[in-house]
C-alpha cells in the first residue's frame, strides 16, 4: 500500500489521479490533498478519500471549505503556500503527485523534493524555472522524479534499459492543438472558445491555450533538457495530430523506439504511482485496425513562434526560462479574459524576454524575483497596447 499526496487535486491531472487511485483501493491510500480555489470539489474529494491533511492556497476558499465541513469529522486544514508545502512534505507520503498548474507549483514541488519523496511531476514549470536547482536538490535529498507529462513519460519508458550515450536525439510529439495548419491571418480573430477546443486531450484552460500556441511544447523542451540531460540541439518536436505516438527516442544506429497509446493521461499517471510496476486496465487499448494513419510534420514557427522562444530561453539559460514562463502565464490569462487577441500572446512574450536583464538562476529567490518582474513587465506591455 502506497500513501499518496496530491498537489492540485481539483485540476485535470489531480482529478485523473484520484480516478486511477479509486480503481486500486488495495494499492493506494490518499493521505494529503492540496488545491487552489475550488473548495466545493475539494470538499467532495475529502468525503470520498478521507485524507489526513488538506491545504487550500486561496484564503477565501480555505474559509469556505472550513465552513462547508463544519460539524463533520474533518482532516487538518491548512491555508496558503506554506500549507501546500506541508502537504508536499508529509512524512507518511510515499508518492507526491505535483499537479499544480504554473509557477505556483514551484515551491511545493521543491518542498517535496527536499523531503526526499518520489515525485510524480506534472508541474513542468518546476524544471522550466529552476531545473538545475531541482535536480541538485533531488540528488542531495535522495528524491526521485517520475515524469507525468505524456511526452516525458513516453521518453522515460523508451529509455529504460538504454544508456544516454547511444541516443542521437529525442523527439517530442505535439498534436498541434485546435489551430494546426492555420495561418497568422486566420488566427487574428481567434476567440478563447475556439482555442479551447482541443481535438484530442481534455485539459485545463491554461495548458489548452499553451497547446494552441505551441508554448506547451516549448516548456516541455526545457523540461526534457533537464530530465534527460540532453542539450536543446538533441531535442526535436514533430507535429503528430493523432496523438497516438507520445514521443520517440532515436539512437545513433538510426533505430527509433516509440511509446504509443490512446491519448489518456491516466496512463502516465498510473505509471508514476505504481512504478516500477504497471497497473492493469488503466486505458483503453489501441484498436490498431481502426487507425486510419499516423502523420507527422514540422512545427510552423512563423505562425506559432512560442516554441522557438523556448529554445532561445534554454540556450540563454539563467533567469530567462522563468521570464518566458511568467510572461506566458500573464499573457494567456489576458487572452482568456478577452483583453488581448490570440496573436498578441507571442508578441508580448517576446517583448518581455527581449527587455529582460539576464541573471544567474542559482537561488530560488533570484528565480522568484525574475518571475515577479516579468509578470509586472508583461502587465505593463499589455496595458500599453504594444
C-alpha positions in Angstrom: 0.0 0.0 0.0 1.4 3.4 -1.1 0.4 6.6 0.7 -0.3 9.4 -1.9 -0.4 13.2 -1.5 -1.7 15.2 -4.5 -0.9 18.8 -5.1 -3.5 20.3 -7.4 -6.2 17.7 -6.6 -9.1 19.7 -8.2 -7.3 20.3 -11.5 -7.4 18.0 -14.6 -4.4 15.9 -13.6 -5.4 15.8 -9.9 -8.9 14.5 -10.8 -7.5 11.9 -13.1 -5.1 10.8 -10.4 -7.9 10.3 -8.0 -9.8 8.3 -10.7 -6.9 5.9 -11.0 -6.5 5.6 -7.2 -10.2 4.9 -6.8 -9.8 1.8 -9.0 -7.0 0.4 -6.9 -8.0 0.8 -3.3 -5.8 -2.1 -2.2 -2.7 -0.4 -3.6 -3.1 3.3 -2.8 -4.3 5.5 0.0 -4.8 9.3 -0.2 -3.4 11.0 2.9 -3.0 14.5 1.6 -4.7 16.9 -0.8 -3.9 20.4 -1.9 -6.0 22.7 -4.1 -6.4 26.3 -5.2 -9.9 27.9 -5.1 -12.3 25.0 -5.8 -13.4 24.4 -2.3 -16.6 22.7 -3.2 -14.9 20.0 -5.3 -12.2 19.6 -2.6 -14.9 19.0 0.0 -16.3 16.2 -2.2 -12.8 14.7 -2.5 -12.4 14.8 1.2 -15.6 12.9 1.7 -14.5 10.2 -0.8 -10.9 9.8 0.2 -10.6 10.8 3.9 -7.2 12.4 3.8 -5.3 13.3 6.9 -4.3 16.8 5.8 -5.6 19.2 3.1 -4.4 22.6 2.1 -6.0 25.4 0.1 -3.9 28.2 -1.4 -6.7 30.8 -1.5 -7.7 32.2 1.9 -11.3 32.8 0.9 -11.6 29.2 -0.4 -10.0 28.0 2.8 -12.6 29.7 4.9 -15.4 28.4 2.6 -14.0 24.8 3.0 -13.9 25.0 6.8 -17.5 26.4 6.8 -18.8 23.6 4.5 -17.2 20.9 6.6 -18.4 22.4 10.0 -19.9 19.8 12.2 -18.2 16.9 10.4 -15.1 14.9 11.1 -12.5 16.7 9.1 -8.8 16.5 8.3 -6.4 19.1 9.4 -7.0 22.1 7.1 -4.1 24.4 6.2 -4.0 27.6 4.1 -1.6 29.3 1.8 1.6 28.3 0.1 3.1 27.1 3.3 0.1 24.9 3.9 0.5 23.3 0.5 4.2 22.8 1.2 3.3 21.0 4.4 1.2 18.6 2.3 4.1 18.1 -0.1 6.5 17.1 2.7 4.1 14.9 4.7 6.3 12.3 6.5 3.9 9.5 5.6 3.6 10.2 1.9 5.3 7.7 -0.4 4.5 9.4 -3.6 3.6 13.1 -4.2 1.8 14.0 -7.4 2.8 17.5 -8.3 0.0 18.7 -10.5 -0.4 22.4 -9.6 -0.5 24.5 -12.8 2.1 27.1 -13.4 4.7 28.8 -11.2 2.6 28.3 -8.1 3.7 24.7 -8.1 7.4 25.5 -7.8 7.8 25.9 -4.0 5.6 22.9 -3.1 7.4 20.7 -5.6 10.8 21.8 -4.2 9.5 21.0 -0.7 8.5 17.5 -1.8 12.0 17.0 -3.3 13.7 18.3 -0.2 11.6 15.8 1.8 13.1 13.0 -0.3 9.8 12.0 -1.9 9.0 10.1 -5.0 7.6 13.0 -7.0 5.2 12.3 -9.9 6.0 15.5 -11.8 3.2 17.1 -13.9 4.2 20.6 -12.9 6.7 21.2 -15.8 7.3 24.8 -14.5 9.4 23.5 -11.7 12.1 22.4 -14.2 11.4 25.3 -16.6 12.1 27.8 -13.9 14.6 26.0 -11.6 15.7 22.9 -13.4 19.3 23.0 -12.1 18.3 23.6 -8.6 15.5 21.0 -8.6 17.9 18.3 -10.0 20.6 19.2 -7.5 18.1 19.0 -4.6 16.8 15.7 -5.9 20.3 14.2 -5.8 21.1 15.8 -2.4 18.0 14.5 -0.7 17.6 11.2 -2.4 14.3 12.1 -4.1 13.0 10.6 -7.3 11.4 12.4 -10.2 9.0 10.4 -12.3 7.5 12.3 -15.3 3.8 12.6 -15.6 3.6 14.7 -18.8 2.7 12.1 -21.5 5.6 13.1 -23.7 8.2 12.8 -20.9 6.7 9.6 -19.6 7.0 8.2 -23.1 10.7 9.2 -23.3 11.3 7.8 -19.8 9.7 4.5 -20.9 11.6 4.3 -24.1 14.9 4.9 -22.3 14.5 2.0 -19.9 17.5 -0.3 -20.3 19.4 2.1 -22.5 22.4 4.3 -21.8 22.3 8.0 -22.7 25.4 7.9 -24.9 23.8 6.0 -27.9 20.9 8.5 -28.0 21.1 10.7 -31.1 18.1 12.7 -30.1 14.6 12.6 -28.6 11.5 13.7 -30.4 8.6 15.2 -28.6 5.3 14.9 -30.4 2.7 17.7 -30.5 -0.9 17.4 -31.6 -0.7 21.0 -33.0 -3.8 21.9 -30.9 -7.0 23.3 -32.4 -5.2 25.6 -34.8 -2.9 23.2 -36.6 -2.5 24.3 -40.2 -3.9 27.8 -39.7 -2.1 31.0 -40.8 -1.4 34.1 -38.7 -4.1 35.9 -40.6 -6.7 33.2 -39.9 -5.9 33.4 -36.2 -6.3 37.2 -35.9 -9.8 36.9 -34.6 -9.5 33.5 -32.8 -11.5 33.5 -29.6 -10.8 31.8 -26.3 -13.7 29.5 -27.1 -12.0 28.5 -30.4 -8.6 28.0 -28.7 -10.1 25.7 -26.0 -11.4 23.2 -28.5 -8.5 20.7 -28.3 -9.1 17.9 -30.7 -7.6 15.1 -28.6 -7.0 16.0 -24.9 -9.2 17.1 -22.1 -7.1 19.5 -20.2 -7.3 22.7 -18.1 -7.8 26.1 -19.7 -4.2 27.3 -19.4 -2.5 24.2 -20.7 -5.0 24.0 -23.6 -4.2 27.6 -24.7 -0.5 26.7 -24.4 -1.1 23.8 -26.7 -2.8 26.1 -29.2 0.3 28.5 -29.2 2.8 25.6 -29.0 4.2 27.2 -25.8 3.3 23.9 -24.0 5.7 22.1 -26.3 8.3 24.8 -25.7 8.0 24.3 -22.0 8.3 20.6 -22.5 11.5 21.0 -24.5 13.0 22.8 -21.5 11.7 20.2 -19.1 13.1 17.4 -21.3 16.5 19.1 -21.3 16.7 18.9 -17.5 15.0 15.5 -17.1 17.1 13.6 -19.6 20.3 15.7 -19.6 20.3 16.5 -23.3 21.2 19.8 -25.0 18.5 21.5 -26.9 20.1 20.5 -30.2 19.2 16.9 -29.4 15.6 17.6 -28.6 13.2 17.9 -31.6 9.5 18.4 -32.0 7.2 16.9 -34.5 3.5 17.7 -35.0 1.5 14.5 -34.8 -2.2 15.3 -35.0 -3.4 11.9 -34.0 -1.7 11.9 -30.5 -1.0 8.2 -30.7 2.8 8.3 -30.6 3.6 10.2 -27.5 7.3 10.6 -28.1 10.3 8.8 -29.6 14.0 8.2 -28.9 16.3 8.0 -31.9 19.6 6.1 -31.4 22.9 6.6 -33.2 22.4 3.5 -35.3 19.3 5.0 -36.9 16.8 3.0 -35.0 13.9 4.5 -33.0 11.8 3.4 -30.0 8.4 5.0 -29.6 5.7 4.8 -26.9 2.1 4.6 -28.2 -1.3 4.6 -26.5 -4.6 6.2 -26.7 -4.5 9.9 -25.6 -5.3 9.4 -21.9 -3.4 11.0 -19.1 -4.4 8.1 -16.8 -1.6 6.0 -18.4 1.4 8.2 -17.3 -0.3 9.0 -14.0 -0.7 5.3 -13.2 2.9 4.5 -14.1 4.2 7.3 -11.8 2.0 6.0 -9.0 3.0 2.3 -9.4 6.5 2.4 -10.8 8.3 0.1 -11.4 5.1 -2.0 -11.7 2.4 -1.5 -14.2 -1.3 -1.5 -13.3 -3.9 -3.4 -15.4 -6.7 -1.9 -17.4 -5.8 1.7 -16.9 -6.5 2.8 -20.5 -8.4 1.5 -23.5 -6.1 -0.5 -25.7 -5.4 0.8 -29.1 -7.7 -0.6 -31.8 -5.0 -0.9 -34.4 -7.3 -2.0 -37.2 -9.2 1.3 -36.8 -6.2 3.6 -37.1 -6.5 5.3 -40.4 -2.9 6.5 -40.4 -0.3 8.4 -38.4 1.0 11.6 -39.8 3.9 13.9 -38.9 5.1 17.4 -39.8 7.4 20.1 -38.7 6.1 22.9 -36.4 5.2 26.2 -38.1 7.5 28.5 -36.1 6.3 31.6 -38.1 2.6 31.2 -37.0 3.5 29.7 -33.6 6.8 31.3 -32.5 6.5 30.4 -28.8 8.3 27.1 -29.5 11.3 28.9 -30.8 11.2 31.3 -27.8 11.6 28.3 -25.5 14.7 27.1 -27.4 16.2 30.6 -27.2 15.4 30.7 -23.4 17.1 27.4 -22.7 20.2 28.3 -24.7 20.5 31.6 -22.9 19.9 30.0 -19.5 19.9 31.9 -16.3 16.6 33.5 -15.4 15.3 33.7 -19.0 13.2 30.5 -18.9 11.5 31.8 -15.7 10.7 35.0 -17.5 9.4 33.1 -20.5 7.1 31.1 -18.3 5.9 34.1 -16.2 5.2 36.3 -19.2 3.3 33.5 -20.9 1.1 32.9 -17.8 0.0 36.6 -17.7 -0.5 36.8 -21.5 -2.6 33.6 -21.6 -4.8 34.9 -18.7 -5.3 38.2 -20.6 -6.3 36.3 -23.7 -8.8 34.1 -21.7 -10.2 37.3 -20.1 -10.7 38.8 -23.6 -8.2 41.6 -23.1 -5.8 40.7 -25.9 -6.1 38.7 -29.1 -4.5 35.3 -29.7 -1.7 36.6 -31.9 -0.6 39.1 -29.3 0.4 36.3 -26.9 3.7 35.6 -28.6 4.4 39.3 -29.4 4.0 40.3 -25.8 6.2 37.4 -24.5 9.0 38.3 -27.0 8.9 41.9 -25.9 9.3 41.0 -22.3 12.1 38.5 -23.0 14.0 41.0 -25.1 13.8 43.6 -22.3 15.0 41.2 -19.5 18.4 41.6 -18.0 19.7 38.1 -17.6 20.8 36.9 -14.1 22.1 33.5 -12.9 19.3 31.2 -11.7 21.3 30.0 -8.8 18.8 30.6 -6.0 15.1 30.1 -5.6 14.9 33.8 -4.5 16.6 35.0 -7.7 14.2 32.9 -9.8 11.1 34.2 -8.0 12.3 37.8 -8.3 12.7 37.3 -12.1 9.3 35.8 -12.2 7.8 38.8 -10.3 9.5 41.3 -12.5 8.4 39.5 -15.7 4.8 39.5 -14.5 4.9 43.2 -13.8 6.5 44.0 -17.2 4.0 41.8 -19.0 1.1 43.6 -17.4 2.7 46.9 -18.4 3.2 45.8 -22.0 -0.4 44.6 -22.2 -1.7 47.9 -20.8 0.3 49.9 -23.2 -1.3 48.1 -26.2 2.1 47.5 -27.8 
